[in-house]
Amino acid sequence: MLSPFPVVVVADASPAAQRLCALALEGVGVVVRSVADGTAAMAAVRGERPAALVADSALPDMDGYALAEALHREGRGATV
């Protein structure tokens, strides 16, 4: 579901890191969608059209760089 507020996808395998990012971002009015791996991040970006993506460089199924490349190949790199 598209949000009227800015959405940021946070991709990190660590629940503690997800919570820390969410706390900081929600404090400034951002809606946070937290996911634990690159595959879930891809799905979240496709579904949410986020304003930004915060990704760990070492996700369980792909690194953050591979995630960024995959999104760019799909034409989503300009907005994420």
All heavy atoms as TSV, in Angstrom:
chain	resi	resn	atom	element	x	y	z
A	1	MET	N	N	0.842	-1.174	0.000
A	1	MET	CA	C	0.000	0.000	0.000
A	1	MET	C	C	0.891	1.242	0.000
A	1	MET	O	O	1.840	1.338	0.765
A	1	MET	CB	C	-0.880	-0.033	1.249
A	1	MET	CG	C	-1.727	1.184	1.393
A	1	MET	SD	S	-3.132	0.872	2.441
A	1	MET	CE	C	-2.650	1.692	3.923
A	2	LEU	N	N	0.591	2.172	-0.871
A	2	LEU	CA	C	1.377	3.393	-0.944
A	2	LEU	C	C	1.014	4.322	0.205
A	2	LEU	O	O	-0.154	4.522	0.516
A	2	LEU	CB	C	1.154	4.083	-2.283
A	2	LEU	CG	C	1.619	3.302	-3.508
A	2	LEU	CD1	C	1.287	4.063	-4.783
A	2	LEU	CD2	C	3.093	3.004	-3.438
A	3	SER	N	N	2.027	4.905	0.810
A	3	SER	CA	C	1.844	5.779	1.966
A	3	SER	C	C	1.897	7.235	1.530
A	3	SER	O	O	2.669	7.590	0.647
A	3	SER	CB	C	2.953	5.508	2.987
A	3	SER	OG	O	2.910	6.468	4.011
A	4	PRO	N	N	1.105	8.113	2.173
A	4	PRO	CA	C	1.208	9.541	1.871
A	4	PRO	C	C	2.464	10.159	2.494
A	4	PRO	O	O	2.833	11.283	2.175
A	4	PRO	CB	C	-0.058	10.132	2.487
A	4	PRO	CG	C	-0.403	9.187	3.593
A	4	PRO	CD	C	0.047	7.820	3.127
A	5	PHE	N	N	3.133	9.420	3.359
A	5	PHE	CA	C	4.350	9.892	4.012
A	5	PHE	C	C	5.550	9.247	3.342
A	5	PHE	O	O	5.435	8.180	2.743
A	5	PHE	CB	C	4.325	9.545	5.507
A	5	PHE	CG	C	3.159	10.143	6.230
A	5	PHE	CD1	C	2.049	9.381	6.522
A	5	PHE	CD2	C	3.171	11.481	6.584
A	5	PHE	CE1	C	0.959	9.940	7.162
A	5	PHE	CE2	C	2.091	12.054	7.230
A	5	PHE	CZ	C	0.978	11.283	7.519
A	6	PRO	N	N	6.725	9.864	3.445
A	6	PRO	CA	C	7.913	9.244	2.848
A	6	PRO	C	C	8.155	7.861	3.448
A	6	PRO	O	O	8.037	7.670	4.648
A	6	PRO	CB	C	9.052	10.190	3.221
A	6	PRO	CG	C	8.425	11.443	3.693
A	6	PRO	CD	C	7.041	11.109	4.127
A	7	VAL	N	N	8.469	6.915	2.570
A	7	VAL	CA	C	8.748	5.544	2.994
A	7	VAL	C	C	10.218	5.254	2.736
A	7	VAL	O	O	10.753	5.588	1.680
A	7	VAL	CB	C	7.877	4.533	2.218
A	7	VAL	CG1	C	8.258	3.103	2.557
A	7	VAL	CG2	C	6.402	4.775	2.501
A	8	VAL	N	N	10.858	4.617	3.709
A	8	VAL	CA	C	12.237	4.165	3.562
A	8	VAL	C	C	12.262	2.676	3.858
A	8	VAL	O	O	11.724	2.238	4.874
A	8	VAL	CB	C	13.194	4.927	4.513
A	8	VAL	CG1	C	14.581	4.299	4.489
A	8	VAL	CG2	C	13.266	6.392	4.138
A	9	VAL	N	N	12.855	1.912	2.956
A	9	VAL	CA	C	13.051	0.481	3.186
A	9	VAL	C	C	14.406	0.307	3.859
A	9	VAL	O	O	15.419	0.818	3.371
A	9	VAL	CB	C	12.992	-0.313	1.867
A	9	VAL	CG1	C	13.373	-1.773	2.107
A	9	VAL	CG2	C	11.603	-0.216	1.248
A	10	VAL	N	N	14.411	-0.380	4.999
A	10	VAL	CA	C	15.638	-0.682	5.727
A	10	VAL	C	C	15.884	-2.177	5.604
A	10	VAL	O	O	15.071	-2.987	6.050
A	10	VAL	CB	C	15.531	-0.280	7.214
A	10	VAL	CG1	C	16.752	-0.742	7.988
A	10	VAL	CG2	C	15.350	1.232	7.346
A	11	ALA	N	N	16.997	-2.539	4.959
A	11	ALA	CA	C	17.336	-3.948	4.753
A	11	ALA	C	C	18.555	-4.293	5.594
A	11	ALA	O	O	19.662	-3.836	5.324
A	11	ALA	CB	C	17.623	-4.211	3.279
A	12	ASP	N	N	18.335	-5.079	6.634
A	12	ASP	CA	C	19.426	-5.490	7.514
A	12	ASP	C	C	19.021	-6.792	8.193
A	12	ASP	O	O	17.880	-6.933	8.624
A	12	ASP	CB	C	19.703	-4.415	8.570
A	12	ASP	CG	C	21.078	-4.546	9.180
A	12	ASP	OD1	O	21.375	-5.619	9.743
A	12	ASP	OD2	O	21.857	-3.593	9.084
A	13	ALA	N	N	19.934	-7.737	8.286
A	13	ALA	CA	C	19.641	-9.019	8.927
A	13	ALA	C	C	19.526	-8.895	10.448
A	13	ALA	O	O	18.936	-9.744	11.098
A	13	ALA	CB	C	20.722	-10.041	8.572
A	14	SER	N	N	20.062	-7.824	10.993
A	14	SER	CA	C	20.051	-7.632	12.439
A	14	SER	C	C	18.789	-6.893	12.889
A	14	SER	O	O	18.580	-5.730	12.519
A	14	SER	CB	C	21.284	-6.808	12.851
A	14	SER	OG	O	21.121	-6.291	14.150
A	15	PRO	N	N	17.951	-7.539	13.700
A	15	PRO	CA	C	16.769	-6.850	14.219
A	15	PRO	C	C	17.133	-5.588	15.012
A	15	PRO	O	O	16.414	-4.594	14.969
A	15	PRO	CB	C	16.106	-7.896	15.119
A	15	PRO	CG	C	16.562	-9.208	14.565
A	15	PRO	CD	C	17.972	-8.954	14.100
A	16	ALA	N	N	18.258	-5.618	15.708
A	16	ALA	CA	C	18.679	-4.440	16.474
A	16	ALA	C	C	18.998	-3.271	15.537
A	16	ALA	O	O	18.625	-2.125	15.810
A	16	ALA	CB	C	19.892	-4.779	17.336
A	17	ALA	N	N	19.685	-3.544	14.439
A	17	ALA	CA	C	19.997	-2.489	13.470
A	17	ALA	C	C	18.719	-1.969	12.814
A	17	ALA	O	O	18.575	-0.764	12.591
A	17	ALA	CB	C	20.967	-3.002	12.420
A	18	GLN	N	N	17.787	-2.871	12.522
A	18	GLN	CA	C	16.499	-2.443	11.958
A	18	GLN	C	C	15.786	-1.490	12.914
A	18	GLN	O	O	15.273	-0.449	12.507
A	18	GLN	CB	C	15.597	-3.652	11.697
A	18	GLN	CG	C	16.021	-4.521	10.546
A	18	GLN	CD	C	15.095	-5.714	10.386
A	18	GLN	OE1	O	14.050	-5.822	11.036
A	18	GLN	NE2	N	15.486	-6.637	9.527
A	19	ARG	N	N	15.752	-1.858	14.201
A	19	ARG	CA	C	15.073	-1.021	15.196
A	19	ARG	C	C	15.748	0.338	15.342
A	19	ARG	O	O	15.080	1.368	15.450
A	19	ARG	CB	C	15.025	-1.732	16.553
A	19	ARG	CG	C	13.965	-2.801	16.633
A	19	ARG	CD	C	13.725	-3.292	18.054
A	19	ARG	NE	N	14.924	-3.842	18.689
A	19	ARG	CZ	C	15.350	-5.092	18.550
A	19	ARG	NH1	N	14.689	-5.928	17.777
A	19	ARG	NH2	N	16.434	-5.505	19.173
A	20	LEU	N	N	17.068	0.347	15.349
A	20	LEU	CA	C	17.813	1.602	15.480
A	20	LEU	C	C	17.515	2.531	14.310
A	20	LEU	O	O	17.231	3.719	14.506
A	20	LEU	CB	C	19.312	1.321	15.578
A	20	LEU	CG	C	20.209	2.527	15.786
A	20	LEU	CD1	C	19.899	3.203	17.117
A	20	LEU	CD2	C	21.665	2.111	15.739
A	21	CYS	N	N	17.562	2.002	13.095
A	21	CYS	CA	C	17.245	2.823	11.914
A	21	CYS	C	C	15.796	3.316	11.975
A	21	CYS	O	O	15.518	4.480	11.695
A	21	CYS	CB	C	17.466	2.026	10.634
A	21	CYS	SG	S	19.182	1.806	10.183
A	22	ALA	N	N	14.885	2.416	12.337
A	22	ALA	CA	C	13.477	2.793	12.400
A	22	ALA	C	C	13.251	3.892	13.431
A	22	ALA	O	O	12.520	4.856	13.166
A	22	ALA	CB	C	12.619	1.575	12.733
A	23	LEU	N	N	13.877	3.766	14.573
A	23	LEU	CA	C	13.729	4.787	15.614
A	23	LEU	C	C	14.157	6.158	15.109
A	23	LEU	O	O	13.460	7.158	15.299
A	23	LEU	CB	C	14.582	4.403	16.822
A	23	LEU	CG	C	13.842	4.304	18.132
A	23	LEU	CD1	C	14.482	3.261	19.016
A	23	LEU	CD2	C	13.844	5.633	18.805
A	24	ALA	N	N	15.312	6.213	14.465
A	24	ALA	CA	C	15.831	7.485	13.960
A	24	ALA	C	C	14.941	8.049	12.856
A	24	ALA	O	O	14.630	9.248	12.855
A	24	ALA	CB	C	17.256	7.299	13.442
A	25	LEU	N	N	14.515	7.211	11.943
A	25	LEU	CA	C	13.737	7.692	10.798
A	25	LEU	C	C	12.301	8.046	11.173
A	25	LEU	O	O	11.761	9.051	10.714
A	25	LEU	CB	C	13.757	6.650	9.683
A	25	LEU	CG	C	15.119	6.454	9.021
A	25	LEU	CD1	C	15.127	5.196	8.166
A	25	LEU	CD2	C	15.492	7.671	8.203
A	26	GLU	N	N	11.684	7.216	11.998
A	26	GLU	CA	C	10.309	7.503	12.402
A	26	GLU	C	C	10.238	8.789	13.222
A	26	GLU	O	O	9.216	9.485	13.207
A	26	GLU	CB	C	9.735	6.327	13.184
A	26	GLU	CG	C	9.472	5.136	12.290
A	26	GLU	CD	C	9.161	3.853	13.041
A	26	GLU	OE1	O	9.321	3.802	14.274
A	26	GLU	OE2	O	8.766	2.885	12.368
A	27	GLY	N	N	11.324	9.128	13.892
A	27	GLY	CA	C	11.377	10.365	14.663
A	27	GLY	C	C	11.267	11.623	13.819
A	27	GLY	O	O	10.956	12.692	14.329
A	28	VAL	N	N	11.513	11.489	12.518
A	28	VAL	CA	C	11.395	12.643	11.619
A	28	VAL	C	C	10.250	12.455	10.621
A	28	VAL	O	O	10.220	13.080	9.560
A	28	VAL	CB	C	12.730	12.957	10.888
A	28	VAL	CG1	C	13.782	13.397	11.874
A	28	VAL	CG2	C	13.205	11.768	10.067
A	29	GLY	N	N	9.306	11.563	10.946
A	29	GLY	CA	C	8.097	11.423	10.151
A	29	GLY	C	C	8.171	10.480	8.965
A	29	GLY	O	O	7.337	10.538	8.071
A	30	VAL	N	N	9.140	9.597	8.958
A	30	VAL	CA	C	9.291	8.647	7.865
A	30	VAL	C	C	8.624	7.326	8.236
A	30	VAL	O	O	8.694	6.890	9.379
A	30	VAL	CB	C	10.796	8.414	7.566
A	30	VAL	CG1	C	11.004	7.294	6.575
A	30	VAL	CG2	C	11.436	9.696	7.073
A	31	VAL	N	N	7.969	6.701	7.271
A	31	VAL	CA	C	7.419	5.362	7.447
A	31	VAL	C	C	8.521	4.374	7.079
A	31	VAL	O	O	9.105	4.479	5.996
A	31	VAL	CB	C	6.179	5.148	6.551
A	31	VAL	CG1	C	5.690	3.715	6.642
A	31	VAL	CG2	C	5.083	6.132	6.922
A	32	VAL	N	N	8.818	3.441	7.952
A	32	VAL	CA	C	9.913	2.496	7.736
A	32	VAL	C	C	9.353	1.114	7.461
A	32	VAL	O	O	8.473	0.631	8.173
A	32	VAL	CB	C	10.855	2.452	8.957
A	32	VAL	CG1	C	11.935	1.398	8.775
A	32	VAL	CG2	C	11.481	3.818	9.191
A	33	ARG	N	N	9.872	0.489	6.418
A	33	ARG	CA	C	9.578	-0.909	6.103
A	33	ARG	C	C	10.880	-1.674	6.304
A	33	ARG	O	O	11.811	-1.515	5.525
A	33	ARG	CB	C	9.100	-1.072	4.663
A	33	ARG	CG	C	7.873	-0.275	4.316
A	33	ARG	CD	C	6.621	-0.865	4.963
A	33	ARG	NE	N	5.453	-0.141	4.494
A	33	ARG	CZ	C	4.660	0.582	5.272
A	33	ARG	NH1	N	4.910	0.681	6.554
A	33	ARG	NH2	N	3.617	1.197	4.783
A	34	SER	N	N	10.954	-2.466	7.345
A	34	SER	CA	C	12.171	-3.215	7.658
A	34	SER	C	C	12.085	-4.621	7.084
A	34	SER	O	O	11.050	-5.285	7.208
A	34	SER	CB	C	12.373	-3.300	9.170
A	34	SER	OG	O	12.591	-2.017	9.697
A	35	VAL	N	N	13.181	-5.054	6.471
A	35	VAL	CA	C	13.276	-6.401	5.915
A	35	VAL	C	C	14.640	-6.977	6.283
A	35	VAL	O	O	15.566	-6.233	6.597
A	35	VAL	CB	C	13.074	-6.411	4.388
A	35	VAL	CG1	C	11.675	-5.935	4.017
A	35	VAL	CG2	C	14.116	-5.558	3.693
A	36	ALA	N	N	14.753	-8.308	6.206
A	36	ALA	CA	C	15.966	-8.964	6.691
A	36	ALA	C	C	16.921	-9.437	5.599
A	36	ALA	O	O	18.009	-9.895	5.904
A	36	ALA	CB	C	15.595	-10.154	7.576
A	37	ASP	N	N	16.528	-9.332	4.323
A	37	ASP	CA	C	17.429	-9.794	3.264
A	37	ASP	C	C	17.161	-9.047	1.957
A	37	ASP	O	O	16.201	-8.278	1.853
A	37	ASP	CB	C	17.341	-11.315	3.073
A	37	ASP	CG	C	15.953	-11.794	2.689
A	37	ASP	OD1	O	15.303	-11.164	1.829
A	37	ASP	OD2	O	15.517	-12.817	3.236
A	38	GLY	N	N	18.006	-9.318	0.988
A	38	GLY	CA	C	17.921	-8.617	-0.287
A	38	GLY	C	C	16.681	-8.955	-1.089
A	38	GLY	O	O	16.094	-8.088	-1.743
A	39	THR	N	N	16.259	-10.207	-1.027
A	39	THR	CA	C	15.061	-10.620	-1.760
A	39	THR	C	C	13.838	-9.875	-1.233
A	39	THR	O	O	13.024	-9.365	-2.010
A	39	THR	CB	C	14.864	-12.149	-1.643
A	39	THR	OG1	O	16.033	-12.785	-2.160
A	39	THR	CG2	C	13.651	-12.607	-2.419
A	40	ALA	N	N	13.728	-9.789	0.070
A	40	ALA	CA	C	12.607	-9.059	0.675
A	40	ALA	C	C	12.718	-7.565	0.382
A	40	ALA	O	O	11.703	-6.889	0.190
A	40	ALA	CB	C	12.566	-9.312	2.176
A	41	ALA	N	N	13.931	-7.057	0.321
A	41	ALA	CA	C	14.128	-5.642	-0.014
A	41	ALA	C	C	13.661	-5.358	-1.438
A	41	ALA	O	O	13.001	-4.345	-1.691
A	41	ALA	CB	C	15.594	-5.250	0.149
A	42	MET	N	N	13.987	-6.257	-2.365
A	42	MET	CA	C	13.531	-6.093	-3.750
A	42	MET	C	C	12.005	-6.039	-3.802
A	42	MET	O	O	11.423	-5.182	-4.461
A	42	MET	CB	C	14.037	-7.246	-4.622
A	42	MET	CG	C	15.520	-7.292	-4.840
A	42	MET	SD	S	16.131	-6.074	-6.001
A	42	MET	CE	C	15.432	-6.643	-7.522
A	43	ALA	N	N	11.355	-6.949	-3.100
A	43	ALA	CA	C	9.889	-6.987	-3.085
A	43	ALA	C	C	9.319	-5.719	-2.461
A	43	ALA	O	O	8.342	-5.155	-2.960
A	43	ALA	CB	C	9.405	-8.219	-2.328
A	44	ALA	N	N	9.928	-5.256	-1.382
A	44	ALA	CA	C	9.443	-4.045	-0.716
A	44	ALA	C	C	9.596	-2.820	-1.616
A	44	ALA	O	O	8.700	-1.979	-1.687
A	44	ALA	CB	C	10.193	-3.830	0.599
A	45	VAL	N	N	10.708	-2.731	-2.315
A	45	VAL	CA	C	10.921	-1.595	-3.221
A	45	VAL	C	C	9.917	-1.643	-4.361
A	45	VAL	O	O	9.352	-0.614	-4.746
A	45	VAL	CB	C	12.379	-1.577	-3.749
A	45	VAL	CG1	C	12.533	-0.594	-4.904
A	45	VAL	CG2	C	13.334	-1.210	-2.618
A	46	ARG	N	N	9.674	-2.823	-4.893
A	46	ARG	CA	C	8.689	-2.953	-5.978
A	46	ARG	C	C	7.292	-2.561	-5.514
A	46	ARG	O	O	6.535	-1.941	-6.248
A	46	ARG	CB	C	8.661	-4.388	-6.494
A	46	ARG	CG	C	9.877	-4.770	-7.281
A	46	ARG	CD	C	9.777	-6.218	-7.738
A	46	ARG	NE	N	11.007	-6.657	-8.347
A	46	ARG	CZ	C	11.665	-7.748	-7.996
A	46	ARG	NH1	N	11.203	-8.526	-7.021
A	46	ARG	NH2	N	12.786	-8.078	-8.610
A	47	GLY	N	N	6.950	-2.915	-4.281
A	47	GLY	CA	C	5.606	-2.658	-3.781
A	47	GLY	C	C	5.386	-1.277	-3.199
A	47	GLY	O	O	4.289	-0.739	-3.269
A	48	GLU	N	N	6.413	-0.696	-2.626
A	48	GLU	CA	C	6.262	0.557	-1.882
A	48	GLU	C	C	6.664	1.808	-2.653
A	48	GLU	O	O	6.214	2.880	-2.324
A	48	GLU	CB	C	7.104	0.521	-0.602
A	48	GLU	CG	C	6.634	-0.461	0.426
A	48	GLU	CD	C	5.367	-0.020	1.141
A	48	GLU	OE1	O	5.013	1.167	1.113
A	48	GLU	OE2	O	4.725	-0.891	1.724
A	49	ARG	N	N	7.582	1.669	-3.610
A	49	ARG	CA	C	8.180	2.833	-4.260
A	49	ARG	C	C	8.737	3.792	-3.214
A	49	ARG	O	O	8.295	4.936	-3.083
A	49	ARG	CB	C	7.160	3.568	-5.118
A	49	ARG	CG	C	6.713	2.825	-6.305
A	49	ARG	CD	C	5.976	3.787	-7.201
A	49	ARG	NE	N	5.271	3.109	-8.243
A	49	ARG	CZ	C	4.098	3.514	-8.690
A	49	ARG	NH1	N	3.509	4.559	-8.163
A	49	ARG	NH2	N	3.533	2.886	-9.668
A	50	PRO	N	N	9.712	3.352	-2.433
A	50	PRO	CA	C	10.214	4.167	-1.320
A	50	PRO	C	C	11.006	5.386	-1.785
A	50	PRO	O	O	11.516	5.420	-2.911
A	50	PRO	CB	C	11.125	3.191	-0.576
A	50	PRO	CG	C	11.620	2.276	-1.636
A	50	PRO	CD	C	10.448	2.093	-2.559
A	51	ALA	N	N	11.112	6.333	-0.891
A	51	ALA	CA	C	11.934	7.520	-1.144
A	51	ALA	C	C	13.408	7.162	-1.057
A	51	ALA	O	O	14.246	7.801	-1.695
A	51	ALA	CB	C	11.589	8.614	-0.137
A	52	ALA	N	N	13.721	6.133	-0.262
A	52	ALA	CA	C	15.126	5.742	-0.081
A	52	ALA	C	C	15.198	4.288	0.378
A	52	ALA	O	O	14.221	3.715	0.859
A	52	ALA	CB	C	15.794	6.640	0.951
A	53	LEU	N	N	16.389	3.742	0.220
A	53	LEU	CA	C	16.693	2.396	0.679
A	53	LEU	C	C	17.960	2.474	1.509
A	53	LEU	O	O	18.962	3.041	1.071
A	53	LEU	CB	C	16.917	1.460	-0.517
A	53	LEU	CG	C	17.537	0.096	-0.232
A	53	LEU	CD1	C	16.575	-0.776	0.579
A	53	LEU	CD2	C	17.909	-0.594	-1.536
A	54	VAL	N	N	17.906	1.905	2.725
A	54	VAL	CA	C	19.092	1.779	3.571
A	54	VAL	C	C	19.383	0.290	3.637
A	54	VAL	O	O	18.561	-0.483	4.136
A	54	VAL	CB	C	18.842	2.344	4.993
A	54	VAL	CG1	C	20.058	2.122	5.872
A	54	VAL	CG2	C	18.462	3.812	4.920
A	55	ALA	N	N	20.542	-0.129	3.095
A	55	ALA	CA	C	20.840	-1.556	3.030
A	55	ALA	C	C	22.210	-1.849	3.623
A	55	ALA	O	O	23.180	-1.136	3.355
A	55	ALA	CB	C	20.796	-2.036	1.583
A	56	ASP	N	N	22.256	-2.906	4.402
A	56	ASP	CA	C	23.513	-3.421	4.926
A	56	ASP	C	C	24.339	-3.930	3.753
A	56	ASP	O	O	23.797	-4.464	2.781
A	56	ASP	CB	C	23.214	-4.555	5.905
A	56	ASP	CG	C	24.437	-5.092	6.610
A	56	ASP	OD1	O	25.537	-4.533	6.438
A	56	ASP	OD2	O	24.295	-6.070	7.353
A	57	SER	N	N	25.633	-3.778	3.831
A	57	SER	CA	C	26.482	-4.254	2.736
A	57	SER	C	C	26.634	-5.770	2.757
A	57	SER	O	O	27.113	-6.351	1.786
A	57	SER	CB	C	27.854	-3.583	2.795
A	57	SER	OG	O	28.511	-3.924	3.993
A	58	ALA	N	N	26.200	-6.417	3.832
A	58	ALA	CA	C	26.349	-7.874	3.946
A	58	ALA	C	C	25.021	-8.520	4.330
A	58	ALA	O	O	24.854	-9.016	5.436
A	58	ALA	CB	C	27.422	-8.210	4.977
A	59	LEU	N	N	24.069	-8.516	3.412
A	59	LEU	CA	C	22.790	-9.187	3.649
A	59	LEU	C	C	22.974	-10.686	3.457
A	59	LEU	O	O	23.902	-11.122	2.770
A	59	LEU	CB	C	21.738	-8.647	2.677
A	59	LEU	CG	C	21.381	-7.169	2.873
A	59	LEU	CD1	C	20.576	-6.655	1.690
A	59	LEU	CD2	C	20.630	-6.967	4.166
A	60	PRO	N	N	22.110	-11.516	4.042
A	60	PRO	CA	C	22.302	-12.963	3.970
A	60	PRO	C	C	22.306	-13.540	2.543
A	60	PRO	O	O	23.071	-14.437	2.241
A	60	PRO	CB	C	21.129	-13.539	4.761
A	60	PRO	CG	C	20.613	-12.432	5.587
A	60	PRO	CD	C	20.979	-11.157	4.881
A	61	ASP	N	N	21.441	-13.033	1.668
A	61	ASP	CA	C	21.317	-13.633	0.340
A	61	ASP	C	C	22.019	-12.852	-0.771
A	61	ASP	O	O	22.221	-13.380	-1.860
A	61	ASP	CB	C	19.849	-13.848	-0.018
A	61	ASP	CG	C	19.042	-12.558	0.018
A	61	ASP	OD1	O	19.548	-11.535	0.533
A	61	ASP	OD2	O	17.907	-12.571	-0.461
A	62	MET	N	N	22.368	-11.612	-0.522
A	62	MET	CA	C	23.120	-10.802	-1.482
A	62	MET	C	C	23.664	-9.602	-0.735
A	62	MET	O	O	23.098	-9.202	0.278
A	62	MET	CB	C	22.257	-10.360	-2.667
A	62	MET	CG	C	21.176	-9.344	-2.333
A	62	MET	SD	S	20.235	-8.753	-3.750
A	62	MET	CE	C	19.099	-10.088	-4.032
A	63	ASP	N	N	24.751	-9.037	-1.212
A	63	ASP	CA	C	25.242	-7.857	-0.510
A	63	ASP	C	C	24.482	-6.619	-0.981
A	63	ASP	O	O	23.754	-6.646	-1.979
A	63	ASP	CB	C	26.760	-7.703	-0.648
A	63	ASP	CG	C	27.238	-7.438	-2.060
A	63	ASP	OD1	O	26.553	-6.713	-2.802
A	63	ASP	OD2	O	28.318	-7.939	-2.411
A	64	GLY	N	N	24.616	-5.549	-0.241
A	64	GLY	CA	C	23.905	-4.315	-0.556
A	64	GLY	C	C	24.252	-3.761	-1.921
A	64	GLY	O	O	23.421	-3.137	-2.583
A	65	TYR	N	N	25.472	-4.013	-2.377
A	65	TYR	CA	C	25.897	-3.537	-3.695
A	65	TYR	C	C	25.164	-4.304	-4.797
A	65	TYR	O	O	24.708	-3.714	-5.787
A	65	TYR	CB	C	27.408	-3.671	-3.850
A	65	TYR	CG	C	28.155	-2.937	-2.757
A	65	TYR	CD1	C	28.786	-3.641	-1.742
A	65	TYR	CD2	C	28.191	-1.547	-2.718
A	65	TYR	CE1	C	29.449	-2.980	-0.715
A	65	TYR	CE2	C	28.846	-0.877	-1.700
A	65	TYR	CZ	C	29.475	-1.596	-0.704
A	65	TYR	OH	O	30.117	-0.933	0.306
A	66	ALA	N	N	25.029	-5.615	-4.632
A	66	ALA	CA	C	24.283	-6.423	-5.601
A	66	ALA	C	C	22.814	-6.017	-5.609
A	66	ALA	O	O	22.176	-5.968	-6.669
A	66	ALA	CB	C	24.429	-7.906	-5.280
A	67	LEU	N	N	22.283	-5.697	-4.453
A	67	LEU	CA	C	20.901	-5.225	-4.354
A	67	LEU	C	C	20.735	-3.927	-5.133
A	67	LEU	O	O	19.805	-3.783	-5.933
A	67	LEU	CB	C	20.520	-5.029	-2.885
A	67	LEU	CG	C	19.170	-4.392	-2.593
A	67	LEU	CD1	C	18.038	-5.211	-3.187
A	67	LEU	CD2	C	18.992	-4.227	-1.086
A	68	ALA	N	N	21.638	-2.989	-4.930
A	68	ALA	CA	C	21.566	-1.711	-5.651
A	68	ALA	C	C	21.677	-1.926	-7.161
A	68	ALA	O	O	20.947	-1.299	-7.938
A	68	ALA	CB	C	22.655	-0.768	-5.161
A	69	GLU	N	N	22.577	-2.810	-7.581
A	69	GLU	CA	C	22.720	-3.109	-9.011
A	69	GLU	C	C	21.442	-3.710	-9.588
A	69	GLU	O	O	21.007	-3.340	-10.678
A	69	GLU	CB	C	23.878	-4.080	-9.234
A	69	GLU	CG	C	25.231	-3.429	-9.271
A	69	GLU	CD	C	26.332	-4.439	-9.593
A	69	GLU	OE1	O	26.059	-5.433	-10.301
A	69	GLU	OE2	O	27.454	-4.216	-9.121
A	70	ALA	N	N	20.839	-4.644	-8.856
A	70	ALA	CA	C	19.611	-5.282	-9.328
A	70	ALA	C	C	18.484	-4.265	-9.463
A	70	ALA	O	O	17.742	-4.272	-10.445
A	70	ALA	CB	C	19.201	-6.411	-8.386
A	71	LEU	N	N	18.366	-3.377	-8.499
A	71	LEU	CA	C	17.337	-2.339	-8.570
A	71	LEU	C	C	17.608	-1.386	-9.724
A	71	LEU	O	O	16.689	-0.970	-10.429
A	71	LEU	CB	C	17.271	-1.576	-7.244
A	71	LEU	CG	C	16.712	-2.377	-6.074
A	71	LEU	CD1	C	16.926	-1.630	-4.763
A	71	LEU	CD2	C	15.249	-2.691	-6.289
A	72	HIS	N	N	18.858	-1.070	-9.942
A	72	HIS	CA	C	19.218	-0.185	-11.047
A	72	HIS	C	C	18.868	-0.842	-12.393
A	72	HIS	O	O	18.330	-0.189	-13.281
A	72	HIS	CB	C	20.698	0.158	-10.989
A	72	HIS	CG	C	21.128	1.093	-12.048
A	72	HIS	ND1	N	20.779	2.423	-12.043
A	72	HIS	CD2	C	21.869	0.880	-13.167
A	72	HIS	CE1	C	21.284	3.006	-13.120
A	72	HIS	NE2	N	21.950	2.089	-13.821
A	73	ARG	N	N	19.148	-2.136	-12.535
A	73	ARG	CA	C	18.836	-2.859	-13.770
A	73	ARG	C	C	17.326	-2.854	-14.036
A	73	ARG	O	O	16.902	-2.875	-15.179
A	73	ARG	CB	C	19.335	-4.296	-13.706
A	73	ARG	CG	C	20.793	-4.435	-14.048
A	73	ARG	CD	C	21.186	-5.894	-14.295
A	73	ARG	NE	N	20.801	-6.809	-13.243
A	73	ARG	CZ	C	21.536	-7.061	-12.150
A	73	ARG	NH1	N	22.680	-6.451	-11.961
A	73	ARG	NH2	N	21.101	-7.917	-11.247
A	74	GLU	N	N	16.525	-2.835	-12.980
A	74	GLU	CA	C	15.068	-2.794	-13.127
A	74	GLU	C	C	14.552	-1.388	-13.397
A	74	GLU	O	O	13.365	-1.183	-13.536
A	74	GLU	CB	C	14.383	-3.322	-11.862
A	74	GLU	CG	C	14.451	-4.786	-11.697
A	74	GLU	CD	C	13.572	-5.278	-10.558
A	74	GLU	OE1	O	12.828	-4.472	-9.961
A	74	GLU	OE2	O	13.629	-6.471	-10.262
A	75	GLY	N	N	15.454	-0.426	-13.402
A	75	GLY	CA	C	15.024	0.951	-13.623
A	75	GLY	C	C	14.580	1.656	-12.362
A	75	GLY	O	O	13.968	2.713	-12.409
A	76	ARG	N	N	14.898	1.094	-11.214
A	76	ARG	CA	C	14.501	1.704	-9.944
A	76	ARG	C	C	15.653	2.436	-9.278
A	76	ARG	O	O	15.492	3.029	-8.235
A	76	ARG	CB	C	13.936	0.647	-9.007
A	76	ARG	CG	C	12.728	-0.034	-9.582
A	76	ARG	CD	C	12.251	-1.171	-8.711
A	76	ARG	NE	N	11.326	-2.026	-9.395
A	76	ARG	CZ	C	10.034	-1.755	-9.564
A	76	ARG	NH1	N	9.532	-0.644	-9.094
A	76	ARG	NH2	N	9.263	-2.603	-10.200
A	77	GLY	N	N	16.816	2.397	-9.875
A	77	GLY	CA	C	17.990	2.998	-9.277
A	77	GLY	C	C	17.954	4.505	-9.181
A	77	GLY	O	O	18.584	5.101	-8.323
A	78	ALA	N	N	17.194	5.144	-10.051
A	78	ALA	CA	C	17.135	6.609	-10.034
A	78	ALA	C	C	16.356	7.132	-8.840
A	78	ALA	O	O	16.605	8.235	-8.378
A	78	ALA	CB	C	16.491	7.118	-11.321
A	79	THR	N	N	15.432	6.326	-8.333
A	79	THR	CA	C	14.608	6.801	-7.221
A	79	THR	C	C	15.022	6.220	-5.893
A	79	THR	O	O	14.531	6.640	-4.861
A	79	THR	CB	C	13.121	6.472	-7.462
A	79	THR	OG1	O	12.985	5.074	-7.625
A	79	THR	CG2	C	12.592	7.190	-8.691
A	80	VAL	N	N	15.885	5.231	-5.902
A	80	VAL	CA	C	16.307	4.616	-4.647
A	80	VAL	C	C	17.779	4.865	-4.461
A	80	VAL	O	O	18.541	4.777	-5.378
A	80	VAL	CB	C	16.010	3.103	-4.640
A	80	VAL	CG1	C	16.556	2.476	-3.373
A	80	VAL	CG2	C	14.524	2.859	-4.730
